[in-house]
């Protein structure tokens, strides 16, 4: 119980909480960024395949 009191009342405890919160937010940001990039790449690959298939059909 003393550890929790130190965590929420001392400067070093609050700084530790701030760092943990920052790391969690940063991880969320990078995960969302990675999913967004994967979706964009998947969309581009699909467009390239569609154009490529269309070129074969006209040939």
C-alpha positions as CSV (number, residue, x, y, z in Angstrom):
1,X,0.0,0.0,0.0
2,X,2.9,2.3,0.7
3,X,4.1,1.8,-2.9
4,X,0.8,3.1,-4.3
5,X,0.9,6.1,-2.0
6,X,4.4,6.9,-3.2
7,X,3.3,6.4,-6.8
8,X,0.6,9.0,-6.6
9,X,2.1,11.5,-4.2
10,X,5.9,11.7,-4.9
11,X,7.5,13.5,-7.8
12,X,9.3,10.4,-9.0
13,X,6.1,8.3,-8.8
14,X,4.1,10.9,-10.8
15,X,6.9,11.2,-13.3
16,X,6.8,7.4,-13.7
17,X,3.1,7.5,-14.3
18,X,3.5,10.2,-16.9
19,X,6.2,8.2,-18.7
20,X,4.0,5.1,-18.7
21,X,1.0,7.1,-20.0
22,X,3.2,8.7,-22.7
23,X,4.6,5.3,-23.8
24,X,1.0,3.9,-24.0
25,X,-0.2,6.8,-26.1
26,X,2.9,6.6,-28.4
27,X,2.3,2.8,-28.9
28,X,-1.4,3.5,-29.8
29,X,-0.3,6.2,-32.3
30,X,2.2,3.9,-34.0
31,X,-0.2,0.9,-34.1
32,X,-2.8,3.1,-35.7
33,X,-0.2,4.6,-38.1
34,X,0.9,1.1,-39.1
35,X,-2.7,-0.1,-39.8
36,X,-3.4,3.0,-41.8
37,X,-0.2,2.5,-43.9
38,X,-1.2,-1.2,-44.4
39,X,-4.6,-0.2,-45.6
40,X,-3.2,2.4,-48.0
41,X,-0.7,-0.1,-49.4
42,X,-3.4,-2.8,-49.8
43,X,-5.5,-0.2,-51.7
44,X,-2.6,0.7,-53.9
45,X,-1.8,-3.0,-54.6
46,X,-5.5,-3.6,-55.4
47,X,-5.5,-0.7,-57.9
48,X,-2.3,-1.9,-59.6
49,X,-3.7,-5.4,-59.9
50,X,-6.9,-4.1,-61.4
51,X,-5.0,-2.0,-63.9
52,X,-2.7,-5.0,-64.7
53,X,-5.7,-7.3,-65.2
54,X,-7.4,-4.7,-67.4
55,X,-4.2,-4.5,-69.6
56,X,-4.2,-8.3,-70.1
57,X,-7.9,-8.3,-71.0
58,X,-7.4,-5.7,-73.8
59,X,-4.3,-7.4,-75.2
